[in-house]
Amino acid sequence: MTEEEIDNKILILNEKVIDFRNDGNYIQAIAFAEELRDLIWQKVGYDHPDYAASLNNLAELYRSMGRYNDAEPLFRQAAEICRKSLGEAHPDYATSLNNLALVYYSMGRYDDAEPLFCQVTEIWGKSLGEDHPNCATGLNNLAELYRSIGRYSEAERLFRQATEIRRKSLGEDHPNYAASLNNLAILYRSMGRYNEAEPLFRKAIEIWRRSLGEDHPNYATSLNNLALVYDSMGRYSEAEPLFRQATEIRRKSLGEDHPDYAQSLNNLAGLYYSMGRYSDAEPLFRQATEIRRKSLGEDHPDYAQSLNNLAMLYRSMGRYSEAEPLYRQAAEIRRKVLGKDPVDNIILYPRLTHPEQFRVNQESNILVQLQAEASEQDTDAVFIEYSYLQSQFPRIEMALLAPNFAVNGEETRILNVAKNEDSKIADFSIIPLSPGENQIRVDLYQSGRRIGMVRKNVNVSEAQ
Amino acid sequence: MTAYLQKEKSIQKSISKELNYSGPDLELIVQMDPLSNEHMLHFYLHSLRGNNRYNFKNFGVTKLSESPQEKVKEIYNELSEMAKYDLSADEQSVAEARLSSIGKHLWQLIIPKELKDEYWQFRSHTKSLMITSDEPWIPWEIIRPYNDTEVEPFWCQKFAMSRWLSESANIEILPLGIALPVSSSKTDLEHLSEEMDFVERLNDLHKGVKGKRPLQGYLEVLEWLEHQNFSIMHFACHGEFDEKMPSRSPIILSGQPLRPDDINTKFGEGRQRPLIFINACHTGRTGSSLTWLGGWPVCFVNIAHVGAFIGAMWEVDDQLAVLFAKSFYTALLRDKFPIAQAFRHAREEIRRAKPYNSSWLAYVLYADPEAMMLDS
C-alpha cells in the first residue's frame, strides 16, 4: 500500500470503530480497532504518540467489554509511550494515566488506581490550571474511587470541589456540570441519604433535558438513577414510569442491542422483582441477559450481574435447579475478571460501652463501635461481606434490643463500613425504666443477614 | 487521527441494579437472659423482605411464673415415649390429638397477645421463618396457633422454619465438598449401615459432594473437626441429654462418649462452615449452663460457627430417622431446595409414614432457612 492508501484505510477503519462502538457492537469494533492498531504501527512505529492512541483506543474497547486483563497492558504501554514522547508534565500523559487508573478501578484494584488518579489530578492542575475542567475530571474520578471503597467523607469533599469547578468553568447549563451533580447524588444514594440525592438527580435531569434534549441517552441515565433512588426508598409507583421512560429513550436512541438498553431492562425487571411481580420481571431479565451476552460477551461483569439477577429471581420463584448453574457461572466470570474472589471480608470487632452508673428515669448514652482491633471484651469478630463489583459499600444495620429501657430516638442505626477505616460508632440514647440487673443488646445485620451481636448486663439503681 | 478516546474520561455513573439476598421472610427474635431469675421472654419481629417490613418491632412479653425447665422436661419425656412404640389404630388417633393439644397449649402459654394478633396478618405471606432465641427450653417447632374459628398447622409444617442463636452470624450459601459419615461400630441401631451408605454416596445426588468412608473413632472425628475442611459431617448413633450439665450430653461413638465440651474448634476463618447433622436422640436440646447455655446446638452454632446444625429434641424412631436423613439430603442436594424447605420436606415424609409417632416433630434445624448448598 502507498502512504496515501494507508492513510485512507486508517480513516475508514477509524470511522468503523467509532460507528460500531456507538452502536454498542464492541465485538465488531474491536476487530477493526485491532486492524487499525497494526496499520498505525506499520505507518509510525512503536514510539509514536499515534501508536499510543491506537493502543489506548483498543484498550478502551476491551475495558468496555470487561476484558480488563487484556486492556491493562495496552493502557500501560500507551502511558509509557506518552511519558517518553511527551514528558511527565504533559496533560496527554496524564490522560493516558487516567485511562490506566480507570481500568484498575474497574478491576477493583483500588490501591493501584488511587495514586494514579492523584498524579493525574496534579499534572492537570499544574499544566492546565486548577480551575480547568480536566482538573474537575481528575477530582471526580478520585471521588468515585473513594465512594467505591466507602471513604464517603473524602468522596463528598472532592465531588463538591469538582462540581464547583465545572459550575464556574462551564456554567450551570453544561451537561458536565449535570454529570457532577449526578455523581454526587449517587454518593448520597450509596450513603442512604436518599432525601439529599433526590433533588440533585432532579437538577441533573433538568440540565440534561435542556442541554441535550429528551431523546439523549444522558437524559435517560438521569431518569434511571432517580428511579433507583425511589426503588431503594420503596417508592415503587414513582420509580416505574421513570424506568419505563429511560428504557424507551435508550431503545430509540441506542437500539435494542445496546448494553445501556439492557441495563434499563435489568433495572425495570429489578423493580418488578422488589414488588414481587416475578412473572413480569422474568422476560425482562432474560432479554437483558441475552443483550449483554451478545454485545459484551460471556466474560463481562455486567453479563455476570444479569446471570446473578436471573438466579435470584428463579430462587425466589422456587425454580432452584435453574438458579444454581446461573449462580455458578456468574461467580466464575467474576473470579476470572477480577483475578480473585469477588467477595472479600472486612473483619471488625463490636464493642458496647456505657456509663458506669444507670439510674431509673435518667437518660444515658450507649455507644456501639465496630473496631479493627479486638478489644479487651471477649467478643467474636464480625465478618462483613464486601463485593468488589457492587456499586454500594456494605451497610450495617444495628438494632438496639433493651426491653426495660425507653429509647429516645430511633432504635436502629445504619452504618456504612469501609475497608481501611478503623472504627465506626453508633450511639443510642436510653432511659432505664426499672431498677435491677437489665440486659442491653445490639444485634448486627448486613442486608438482612444476621452477622453478630453484642450485649451487656448492667445494673440500674433507683432514681435519685 | 485516532483521538476520539484520547479526551479525558470522566466516570459518569449509571447505576445497574444487582439483586442481593435479603434474609429470611421473617425473623422472630426472642430475647431473654437465661441466667436471670426473672423468666421474661421479649418478642420482636424483623424482616426486610416483601410485605412484612418489620424493623425489630416489639410484639409483647411473656412472663413465666417459674423456670419452665421442669414443665418442658415433662413434655419432652412424653414426646419421647410417643416416638417409641407402634400403636393400634385407636391409639394412633389419640396420639395425634395429643400432639396437637401440646402444640396448642404452647401457643396459649408462650405467645403474647400482640404476637398472636399479628400472626394472623403475616402467616399468609411468610414462607421462611427463623427464630433467634436465647431461651433454652421452648420447642418452637411444635407451636400450633389457633383462634375461635381456625386451627393452623404446627409452625414447622406451616413455615420453612429454622432457629439460630443470637451471637452467631449465619450464612446464605453452604459450601459443597467432602461428606463425612460418622457412626459407632458397636451399636444396636438396625438401619445404621443403610444411613452410612447413603451419606457415603451423596455424590449420586450432587457431583459437588464427595463422600468418604465412615469415621468411627473419637480421635478421628476430632481431627476432622479441628483441622480439616469438609462440607457435611453426619453422625448416626445414640445420644443422651444431661439436664444438669448440657455441655456434657454425650453421643456414643464405638464405646467412647463424645461431648460438646470435647469440641474445641472454630470454622469460618479460612475454613468452610459445614453442616453438622447429629441424627441421634436429644442432640437438638439446649439447657442453662454455668455461664450461659449449653448443649450440642450451642457448641456447634455459637462456639464452632458451623453453617448449619441439625439434631433431634427427643427420642426418634430408628427407621424414621434414616428416612428423614435420606429425604433431607435428596431435597437439599438433588432438588437444590433451600435448607429449611428440604428439612420441611423430610419432616413431611416421615409424618406421612407415621403421623402419630412424635419423631417427625423432633428434628430441629439451626441455619438461615433460605441457605442453599451451592457450588458457587
Interface residues (C-beta under 8 A of the other chain):
Chain A: I10 L11 N14 I18 L36 I40 D50 A53 S54 N56 N57 E60 D92 T95 N98 N99 L102 Y105 W124 N134 A136 T137 G138 N140 N141 E144 N176 A179 N182 N183 I186 R189 N218 T221 N224 N225 L228 D231 G234 D260 Q263 N266 N267 G270 L271 Y273 G276 D302 Q305 N308 N309 M312 L313 R315 Y320 S321 A323 E324 Y327 R328 A331 D380 A381 V382 F383 Q390 S391 A399 L401 P403 E411 T412 E437 Q439 R441 D443 Y445 S447 G448 R449 R450 I451 G452 M453 N457
Chain B: M1 T2 A3 Y4 L5 Q6 K7 E8 K9 S10 I11 Q12 K13 S14 I15 S16 K17 E18 L19 N20 Y21 S22 G23 P24 E27 I29 Q31 D33 S36 M40 H42 Y44 H46 S47 L48 R49 G50 N51 R53 N55 F56 N58 V61 T132 W164 S166 E167 S168 A169 N170 I171 E172 G268 E269 H305 D335 K336 F337 P338 D368 M372 L374 D375 S376
